[in-house]
C-alpha cells in the first residue's frame, strides 16, 4: 500500500530562486547576509530607505520590529544613561568611550526614547536611527563623533519613531 503525500497549500510547489526569502522570511543565506551587514542596513533604514526595496532591508526591518530587538535597544539606552551617571571606572571600557557629560545632560530625552522604542507601533526608520545611535561607534553618543550633537540625534530618532515606514506584520 502506498501512502499519498499530502502537500501543504502554503508551501510553493515550484523551485525557489537561489538566495531568496525561501520558505521562511529570510532563509538561511539571507539571514546570514542581513546579520553580517546589519550596521550598513541600519544606516540605510535610518536614512529613510524603503524596507521593501530589497530582501535584506526587509528582513532587517522585521528584525528591528521584534520585541526582543526593541527591548535590547531600550536597555542599551538605559544602560548608557546609567553608565554615564556612575563614577569613572578604568576596568569598564565602554564608560571611557561614552560622552558622559553629554549623555547625562540629555538623559531625559534618552530615557523618553527608550520608553517610546518599546511602544507599539513605531516606524522602522526610528528604530534604525536608535540602533545606529547605540551601536555605531561614530554616533554622537561616543567620543570621536563628528556628527550632530547627541540632543539633535536623539530628538530626530524620537521624531522618526512617529513617522516613516512602519513595517508591521
C-alpha positions in Angstrom: 0.0 0.0 0.0 1.4 3.4 -1.0 0.7 6.4 1.2 -0.3 9.6 -0.5 1.9 12.5 0.4 -0.2 15.4 1.4 1.1 18.7 0.2 0.7 21.9 2.2 -1.0 24.6 0.2 1.1 27.4 1.6 4.4 25.8 0.5 5.4 26.7 -3.1 5.5 23.7 -5.4 8.0 25.3 -7.8 11.7 25.7 -7.4 12.7 28.8 -5.5 15.2 31.2 -6.8 18.6 30.9 -5.1 19.3 33.2 -2.1 15.8 34.5 -1.8 13.4 34.5 1.1 12.8 30.8 0.8 10.1 29.1 2.8 10.5 31.3 5.9 11.1 35.0 5.7 14.8 35.2 5.1 16.1 31.7 4.5 19.5 30.9 5.9 21.6 32.7 3.3 19.6 35.9 3.6 19.7 35.8 7.3 23.5 35.5 7.2 23.8 38.4 4.8 21.5 40.6 7.0 23.4 39.7 10.1 26.8 40.5 8.5 25.6 43.8 7.1 23.3 44.8 9.9 25.2 48.1 10.6 25.1 49.2 7.0 21.4 48.1 6.7 20.6 50.1 9.8 22.2 53.2 8.4 20.2 52.8 5.1 16.9 52.3 7.1 17.8 55.3 9.3 18.3 57.4 6.1 14.7 56.6 5.2 15.2 54.0 2.5 12.0 51.9 2.0 12.5 48.5 3.5 10.7 46.8 0.6 13.4 47.8 -1.9 15.5 44.7 -1.0 15.1 41.4 0.8 18.0 42.3 3.1 16.4 45.6 4.2 13.0 43.9 4.6 14.4 41.2 6.8 16.4 43.7 8.9 13.3 45.9 9.3 11.4 42.9 10.6 14.3 42.1 13.0 14.3 45.6 14.4 10.5 45.4 14.9 10.7 42.3 17.1 10.0 42.7 20.8 13.5 41.2 21.6 15.3 43.7 19.5 13.2 46.7 20.8 13.9 45.6 24.3 17.7 45.4 23.6 17.6 49.0 22.1 15.7 50.3 25.2 18.2 48.5 27.5 21.1 50.0 25.6 19.8 53.5 26.0 19.0 53.0 29.7 22.4 51.4 30.2 24.2 54.3 28.6 22.4 56.7 30.9 23.1 54.5 33.9 26.8 54.1 33.0 27.2 57.9 32.4 25.9 58.6 35.9 28.5 56.4 37.6 32.0 57.5 38.6 34.8 56.7 36.3 35.8 53.0 36.4 39.0 52.2 34.5 38.0 48.5 34.3 34.8 49.2 32.4 36.0 50.1 28.9 32.7 51.4 27.5 32.5 54.0 30.2 35.6 55.6 28.8 34.1 55.7 25.3 30.7 57.3 26.1 30.4 61.0 26.2 29.4 61.0 29.8 28.6 64.7 30.3 26.5 64.9 27.1 24.6 61.7 27.9 23.9 63.0 31.4 22.8 66.3 30.0 20.3 64.5 27.7 19.3 61.7 30.0 15.6 62.7 30.0 15.5 62.6 26.2 17.3 59.3 26.0 15.0 57.7 28.6 12.0 59.0 26.7 13.4 57.5 23.6 13.9 54.2 25.5 10.2 54.2 26.6 9.0 55.1 23.1 11.0 52.3 21.4 9.1 49.7 23.4 5.7 51.2 22.5 3.7 49.8 19.6 3.6 50.7 16.7 6.7 52.6 15.8 8.4 53.2 12.5 11.3 51.2 11.2 13.2 54.4 10.4 13.0 55.4 14.1 14.2 52.0 15.3 17.1 52.1 12.8 18.1 55.6 14.0 18.1 54.4 17.5 20.1 51.3 16.6 22.7 53.4 14.9 22.8 55.8 17.9 23.6 52.9 20.2 25.7 50.6 18.1 27.7 52.8 15.8 30.9 54.0 17.4 30.8 57.1 15.3 27.4 58.2 16.7 27.1 61.3 18.9 26.8 59.1 22.0 30.5 58.1 21.7 33.8 60.0 21.7 35.3 60.8 18.3 32.0 61.6 16.7 32.0 64.4 14.1 28.2 64.2 13.6 25.4 66.3 15.1 25.1 66.8 18.9 23.5 63.9 20.9 20.5 66.1 21.7 19.8 66.5 17.9 20.4 62.9 17.0 18.2 61.6 19.9 15.4 64.0 19.1 15.5 63.1 15.4 15.2 59.4 16.4 12.3 60.2 18.6 10.5 62.1 15.9 11.3 59.3 13.3 9.6 56.7 15.6 6.3 58.5 14.8 6.7 58.7 11.1 8.5 56.8 8.3 8.0 53.3 7.1 6.1 51.4 9.7 6.9 47.8 8.7 4.1 45.9 10.5 3.2 42.3 10.4 
